[in-house]
């Protein structure tokens, strides 16, 4: 297998470069951390099951403080440069893409899938398949849609971002919001479901 290409990052900024690292050990082989990026928390990769090549790529100068990377077998996640996330849970079965200069507050959850069917009969079948009674039964198909967060987005604490959402550049998501639909660039959102309450100037 060929070596992956270097992670792009701003050049000429004069900052010293040190390899990205996980403070608790060696990252999975399909994780790439850019220069000066740090991942903390001993549980960061406890539920990291992706088999994809470059399943998790994080750019340069990022702090992932207490973040849980919960990636399914086919999940792929890309995070840009100069991001700061604290105690967030990132659930990815398909694709999550996050841009540069993004801040995510504590207890925020981002998910590209519901992780279970919505129809009652399928929910029961799924519960059985996941239990010892299932004896290896296949779980029903679950809808998955990529989540995309563009550059310069600020996401407050206790926010939930659901599947298929695209958050435009410069948006501001207030604490406790549940984001269920696309967010325009430079919009300010609040509520459950989150609604546009203003613009960032």
N, C-alpha and C positions, 0 to 999 in steps of 0.2 A: 504494500500500500504506500502511495506517495505521501510525503510530508504535506500537511495543510499549508496553504498560503498564509503569510503573516496577517494578523488582524490589522485593518487600517486604523490609523489614529493620527491626530494632528501632528505635523512635524514642525520643527523650528520653534517650539514653545520654550525651549531652554530647560525643561524639567529633566532631572536625572531619571533614568529608566531602570526599574528593577522588575524582575519577572512577577507576573501575577501569581497569587498563591491562596490556598485554603489554609487557614491557621491551624486546622485540626488534623491535617494529614495530606494524603495524595489524592487529587481529584480523579474521578473516573477518566478512562483513557479518551473518551469522546467529548471531553470538556476542554475548552480553550479559554484561558484568561489573559487579557491584554496586559501590557506593562503597567505597573503600579496599581493593579486591581487587587483587592483583598476580599475574600469571602470568610466570614466568621461562622460560628455555631457548629457544634458537633453533629447536629441533625440536618445540616444543609442538604446532604445527598442521601438521606435515609430512604426516601421514596423515589429515587432517581433510577428508572428502569429502561430508559431509552436505549435502543440498539442502533439508532441512526448515527451516521458519520457526522462529526461536529454537531452533536445534538444540542449542546449549549455553548454558545460563543458570546463572551462578554468582552467589550472593548477596553480601552485604556482608562486609567485613573478613576475607577469605579470603587465604591464601597458597598458591599452586600452584607449588611450587618444583621445577622439572625434571620436571613432569608431562607425559606424552604423551597427547593427546586423539585417539584413533584411532577416528573415527566413519565408518561406512559411509553410503551415499547416503540411507538412511532413518533413520539413527540420531538419537536425541534423548536428551539428558542434562541433568538438573537437579541442582545442588549447592546446599545451603543456606548459611546464614550462619556465620561464625566457624569455618571449616574450615581445617585445615592438612594438605596432602599433600606428600610429598617423594619425587621420583623414582619415582612410580607410573605404570603403564601402564593406561589406561582404554580398553577395547575395546568398542565399542558399535555393533551393527547394528540394534537395535530400541529398547531403552530401559534407561537406568540412572538411578535416582533415589537421591540421597544427602541425608540430612537436615542439621540444624544441629549444630555442635560435634563434628564427626567428624574424627579424626586418622588418617592413613594413612601407614605407614612406608615406607622406601625399598624398591625392587624388588618392590613388591606389584603384582599383576595382577588386574584385574576384567574379566570377559568375559561378555556375555550370549548368546554363541553358541560352538559348537565351531569355527566357521569352515571346517569340512570335513565331509563325510559320514562316518558310522561304518562302513557296510557296505563290505567290500573292493572289490566291483565299482564302487560309486559313488565310492570314493576314487580308483580308477584313472581313471575318467571325469573326475573333478574335476581331477586332476593334468594330464591331457591338455588339458582346457579352459583351464587357467591357463597352459599352455605355448605357445610359438610354433606347435606342431603343431596346436593347437586351432582356429586360424583363426577365432576369434569364436564357437566353440560355447558354448552356454549351460551354466553350471555346474549340477549337481544342487542341489535344494533342501536347505537346511541348517536344522536346528531352532534357533529363537531363543526365549528366554524372558527377560523383564525381570528385572533385579537391583534390589532395593530395600534400602537401608541406612538405618535409622531414626536418630533423634537420639542424640547422646552415645556413639557407638560408637568404640572404640579398636581399630585394626587394626595389628598389629606388622609388622616388616619381613619381606620374602620370603613373604608370604601370597598364596595364589591363591584367588579367589572365582569360582565357576563359574555358569553360566546358571541362571536360575530361583530363585536363592537370595534369601531375605528374612532380614535380620539385625535382630533386635529391639533396641529402645531400650536403651542402656547396656551392650551386650554388649562383651566383651573377647576379641579374637582373638590368641592367642599367635603369636610369630614362627614362620614356616615352615609354618603350617597350610594345609591344602587344604580349603576349605569347599565341600561338595557338596550340602548340604541346609539347610533353614531353621534359624535359630538363635533360641532363645527370648530374650526380654528379660532383661538382667542376667546372662546366662550367660557363663562363661569356657570357651573352647575351645582345644584343642591337638591336633595330630596330622594324619596323612594316612591316611584321611580324618579330618577334625577331629571330635573327640568332646567332649561337655560334661564338664569336669573339676571344675567348681565354680560358685559364684554370686558375683557382685559385691555387696558389702554396703555 
